[in-house]
Amino acid sequence: MSTRDLLRDPCWQGSDLGHPLPDATHAVSVALPRWNDVIAYEEQDPACRAALRAVYPRFGQHPLVAELAERALTASDIATSKGASSWPYPNRATAEAALAHCRKTRPAGETELTGIHGVTCLIADAASTPAAKAFWQHTGLGASSRQAAIALGQEQNASASAVENARSKVLRRLTRIYSCEGDAISLHPSGMSALHRALQLISSIRPDRPVLQIGFPYVDVLKLPQVVFNGAELLLEDSAASVSAALERMQPSAVVVELPGNPLLRCIDLPTIAELAHRQGIPVIADDTIGSGVNINALPHADLVFSSLTKSFAGRGDVLAGSLVLSHHSPWRDQLAAAAHSLRPLAGLADNDLIALDQGSADVIERVHQLNRNTLSMAERLRDHPAVKTVFHPGECRHFKALQRPGAGHGCLLSFELKGGTQAARQVYDALAVCKGPSLGTSFTLVCPYVLLAHYEELAWAKRCDVPSHLLRVSVGLEEPQDLWERFLQALESA
């Protein structure tokens, strides 16, 4: 799959800026090897942006998607206006939803839909482009790079039999992981589109209400209901008294939680919060992407569980996908199942992406357990290093332990803060001989200054939430643990 072995030859030096991670056509991450590269990326520096040969697909357009978008844009009358943009979607239904969002939020703007090579593009003028970009990012419903490659004639559609074989195998793996029936699981183009589907179903039984998110949020998990649905309120204080009061006051459509949160990797008390919510007739939506369904079981408590299969499940970093599981324990199971039957999802997981998901996830159980072990070892070693102030890892969280499956671990993610603050973090980051960029769950280690990437425009807010901007997040890979630790040791010497 990859011509460059990132386990042994990582993209970590300045010359690696913009290299796809992995070294593959459909990579979903990109090398930002120096601290200054991250800043330049966030500040839209033209030289940095021009160097990128890949991008996380919801935060921008993959080069193949961008080429398709440009072809559609040049054929549109709106293209003559300065700042116009083009957003390819896999079908007309998704593009119409994006169009409706733009017209609702930017009624003075000019937008239209145009078909090109089997996909539908939303064309937006400068006034509507921020809304178009927000819908693209928050929903994760945009056309994938493989769909773009087919539209451009660079790849062929997989055969129907190959697709159904892949679908069957992926669903079998997920049913074993979640110990549920296959009809409880649906596949989606991304983790965020799986959340979009969950919110769509919840809205059908509890309409016109905001959601309540508990715990420091992954940016788009909070933004999706805020921007695209009926609003969201964030509650950082997760005590039973605070949650109970917020539920009584808001009567939200649902409670949304992440297991654990990103990047501090703390887990809320899901059984207690679910009991409080259910007592007031409020469903619970849980995101188990970081903890992984291999390690934790949220279904006895959460009514809907969504996950980004892009991460540990696929493991290769070359496909965007998501899943949504309806719990058989849910008091709303029949209502939600009926809604799922009557409300078609806007888009399903594309055929060629399904093939890639099957290939990547074939070894998911063994791989996740190895990632668990490697990450725990790294967390323990970092905790003992004199330059390290704090290590964040789910192994220290009793609420996470309460959800763990027998013999399971804690996932592939840890974060750490250095005693030297931002200056030390910058030096260590630049010196680390591992791949550096967004995303997680890959077989190769991937490090990023997460708060800068996810919350650059709201760093003061993150600080008020006790989330330091100089924190380094590490998705530990399958490198030989001692070799990986020696790379970290060498970098820590610069702190």
N, C-alpha and C positions, 0 to 999 in steps of 0.2 A: 504493500500500500504506500509506504513512504520511502523515498529514495535516500533520505537522511535519517540515520538512526539517532533519534533525539534522546534516547537513554544514555548513549555514550558520547554523542556529539551535539549537545544542546545549543539552542539559539540564545546566547547570553551576552554577546559583545556588541559594541556599537554598530559594527558592520552588518549585523543581523537584523537591524531595524526593518520591520515590514515583512519579514519572512513568514510564510504560512505555517501555522502550528496545528496539526502535523504538516509535514512536507507533502501535501496532497492537494489536488484540485479543489476539493470541497471542504477544506479546513474551516473550522468555525472559530479559530483563535488566530492571533497575529503577534509576532514578537515586538515587544516594547522593552528593549533590553536595558535602558538606562532611565534613571529617575527623570531626567530632563525630557526624555522621549514621552513619558506619561503626561508631563505637563504640556508639552507641545501638542500632543494628541488631543488633550482636553480643551486646549485653547485654539483648536482648529488651525494650527500652524500649517501653511501650505506645503512647506518642504516635507514635514512629517507625514501629512496626509498623502502626498504624492508617492511616498516610499512604500505605502502599505499595499501588499499584494493579497491581503485577505482582511476580513473584519468580522467581529461577532455579528451574525446575520441580522439580529434585531436592532443593533445599534447603527447599522449602516447597510449598504448594499454590496453584496459579494460582486466581484468584477463581472461575472457572467450576468447577474441580475442587473447590474448597472448598464451593461451593454444593451440588454433588452429594453431597459427603461429609456435609454437615450434614443433608440430607434423609434419608440412610440412617441417620445416627446417631439422629435423633429417633424413628425407627421401631424402634429396638433397645432391649431391656431393659437392656443394658449402659450405655446412655446415662444412666441414672439415677445411675450412680456418678460421683463427682467426678473430673475429669481424663481421662475417656474420650475416645477419638479415633476417627476414621473415615478409611479409606485406600482410595480407589477404584482398581480394577485393570481392565484391558481385558477380561479373561476369567477364568473360574473357576480355570484352571491357575495363573496368576500369583498370584491371591489365596490359593490353597491353599498355594503355596510360602511366601508371607509368613506365613500362619497357622502352618505347620510351624516356621518360624524362631522365631516368638514363643513357641510352646509348648515348643520345645527350650531356648531361652535364658531364658524366664520361666515355668517350669512352674506356678508358683503363681498366675499371672495368669489373667484371664478373657478369652477371645477368641471370636469367631464370624464367620461369613460371611453376608452378606445381599445379595441381588440387587436392583438398582434401575435401571430404564430401560435394561436391556441390559448393564450393567456389574456387577461384583461388588465389594462393599466389605468390607474387613477391619475389624471393629469391635474395638477393644482398650480394656481398662480402664486405669486409671492405671499399674498395675504393668507392663503389657505395652506401653504406649505408647512408651517409649524403644526397645524392640526393633522395634516396627512402624515407627517413624521411621527407624531405622538401615537396615532392609531397603529401605524406599522410597528413601532417599538413595543408598545404595551400589549398588543394582542398576539404578536407572533404569528400572524396569519398570512404574511407575505409569501410570494412565490419563492421556492427554494432554489438553490444553485443548480441542483440536478434538473428541476423543471425548466430552468432557464437554458441549461445546456441542451435539453431536448428541443426546446422552442427554437434555439439557434442552429439546430442541425448538427451539434457537436457530439451528442450521445443519442442512443436509441432507447425506446421504451422497453422495459423488461417484459417477458412473455407473461400472459395471464396465469399460467400454471406456476411459474417461478414466484410471482407475487403472492398467490394464494398459499403456496408452500411456506414462504417467508412469514406471512401473516400468522399462519397456524403455529409455527415454531415460536414466534415472539409472544403470542398470546399464551401458549403453553408455559413458557418461562415465567410470565407474569402471574399466571394463575397459581403456579407452584410457589412463587415468592409470597404472594398475598393470601394464599390458601382460600381462594374463592372460585366461583364459577366463571367461565369465560364471558358470559353475557353481562357480568358486572364491570367489565373492563372495556374502555374505548381508547383508540389510538388517535393522536392529534399531531399537527405539524410542529409543535413546540410545547415546552412546559407551560408557557404563558397562554397558548391557545387552549391547553387543557383547563387552565384556570378560567379562561373566557367561557368555555363550555360549562364549567361548574357554576359560574355566576349566571349564565343564561338559564340553567335549570332552576337554580334557586329563585331567580326573579320570576319564574313562572308560577311558583307557589307562594312567594312572599314579595310581591311587586312593589316598586317605587320606594324602596328603603335603602339606606346606606349600609355598608358592612362595618363591623368593628374588627380592626386588626390589633392583635395583642403581641407585644414584643417588637424590638427594633427590626424594621422591615427591609427585605430585599426591595430595591427601589420600585420595580415594576409590579410586584405583588400588591403594593399599596397604590401605585399610580393607575393600574388598570381599572379597579372599581371607582377610583376618584374621578378619572377623566372620561371613561367610556360608559360606565354604568351609572349608578345613582349616588355616588359619593362614598367616602370612607373616612373613618375617624381612627386615629392611632392612639392606643393606650400602652404606654411603656411600663406602668406600674401593674404587675400581674398578680397582686395579692387577691385572695378570694373576695375580700371586701370591696376592693376597687373594681374588680371585674363585675361583681354583682350590681354595684351602683351604676356602672356604665350600661349594663344590659337593661336595667330598669328604666334608665333615662332615655336611651336611644331606641330600644326595641328594634335592633338592626335586622336586616334580612338574614345575616349569617355572621358567625365569628370566623376569622381567618387566622391561622397560626402556622408558624414555620418550625420544623422539627429537625435540628435545632435552628436558631436564628443565625443570620449571616451578617457580620463576620465574627461576632463574639462567641458563637457556638453554645449559647445557653438555651436550655429547653424549658418551656413553660410546663406547668403542672396540668397536662392535658386531661387526665381523668377528672380532676376537680373542676376545671373550666368547662369541660363538656357537660358535666352534671349540672352546673349552674345554668348553662345555656339551654340545655334540654328542658330543665324545670320551667323555663320561661317560654318554651316553644320555639327555640332558635336553633337552627342547624349549625354544624361546625364543619369548616373546610380546612384540611391540613395539607401542608406541603412537606413531603418527606424526602425531597431531592437530596439534601445533604446527609441526613441520617441513613438513607437508603432503606427501602422495604426489605432488603436482605437482613438488615440489622434490627429494625424496629417495627412494631406492629401497632399502627394507629387505628385500625379499623374497628376495634371494640368501642372506641370513643368518638371518632370523627365520622361524619355522615358521608363525606366525599374526601378522597385523598388523591391529590394530583402530584405528578412528578415530572421533572425534566429528564427524559430518557437520554438526552444528549450527553449527560454527565456520566456517572459511574456505570449505568446500565449498558450504554453503548461502548464507552471506554476509550474510543479511538479519536474523538474530537473531529469527526468528519461528517456528522449528520445531526440535523436538528429534529427532535421528536419529543412527544410527551404522551403521558397516559393519565387517565382519570378512572378511579375505582369507586363504585358505589357500594357502601358497606351494607352487608345483609343484616347488621345490627341496627341500622338506622330506623327510627320511627317513621321517617318519610320515604322509606325505600320504594313503596308502591307508587307514591305520587311522583317521585323523581324518575323512576323507571318509565312511568307513563309519559312524563314530559319529554324524556329522552327519545321515546318512540314517536311522539308527535312533532317534535321540533328537530328538524334536520340540522346537524352541525354545519357551520358555514363551509368548512373544508376538512377533508380527511388527510391522513398522512400519505404523501405521494408515493406512487409505486416504487420508483427507484430508491427513494429514501427508506422505504420499508425493507428492501433488499439489503441495503447497507446496515440498517439497524439489526437485522437478523445476523449478519456476518459479525458485527462488532460484539453482540451480546451473547454469542455462543458459549463463552467461558465466564459469564457474569458472576456466578456464585463463587467459583474458586478465586477469581480476580479480586472481587470485593473483599473477601476474607484476607487476601494477601495485602491489599491496600490498608485494611484495618490494622494489621500487625505492623506494617512499615510506618504508618502514621503515629501509632501509639509509641513506638520506639523513638521516633523523631521528637515527639512532644516531651518525652521523659528526658532526653538528652538536652534539648533546648532549655528545659526548666532548670537544669543543673549548671547552665553556663553563666559565668559571672557578668557577661554583658547584657543578658536578657532580663528584663524587668518582670514581664508577665507572659505566660503562655495560656492561650484560650483553646480548650479542647473538650469535647463532650464527656470524656472519661471522668471529669470532675463533677458532673451534673447528676444529681440523684433523680431528677425528673426524667432525664434521658434513660437512666438505668431502669426506671420503672417500665419503660416501653420496650426494652431490649428483648429480642428473641433468645432462647437458650443457646449459649455458645457463640453469640454474635459479638461484633465489635462496635466501633464508634464512627466509622466512615473514613474518608480520605482527607479530611480538611482539618487544619489547625491555623491559628493566627498567633503572632507574637509581637510584643512591644519591647523595644530596646531602651536601656537606661539612658542612652544618649539622645533620645528624642529624634526629631526630624533629621538632624545632621547625621547621626549614626545610621538611621534607617536608609538614608540616601547612599551612604558609603557601602553598607552591606548589600543593598539591592544591586548596585552597580557591579560589585565584586562577585556576586553569586554566579557560579558556573552551572546554572540550570536554566531551563526555558522560562521566559518571563512574559506574561500577557494575561488576558482575561480568560474566564471559564475555569472549569475544574473537572475532576474525575477521569482525566486522561491517564494512560499508562506511563507517560513521562511526567516528571515533577513540573509544576507550573506555579510560579510565584507572581504576586502583584501587590502594589499598594492599593488595596481594595477600596478604601474610602475615597481616595482621589479619583478612581475610575467610576465609582458608582454615585458619588455625592459631591462632585467637584463644585457644583453651583450652590451647595448648601453645607459647606464645611463647618460653619459656625453652628448650624443646627445639630450636626452630628456630634460636635464637641459638647453641646449642651446635653446630648443623650449619652455622654461618657464614652463615645466611640472616637478614639484618637485618629487623626488623619495620617499619622506616620506608621500606623499598624501595618505589618506585612502579613498577607494571607498566603498560606502554602497548601497547594493540593499535592500531596505526596504521591509519588508514582511507584513504579515497579523496579526502580534501580536497586542494585545490591546495597542493602542498608548501610554498611560500613563505608562504602565508596561515597554514597550520598552524604553521609554525615561529615566526611572529611572535606567535601566541597563547602558545606555550611561552616565548618570550623575555620577554614581558610578565609572565608568572607567575614566571619565574626571577628577575626583579628583586626580588621580595619575599623571596627566600631570604637 
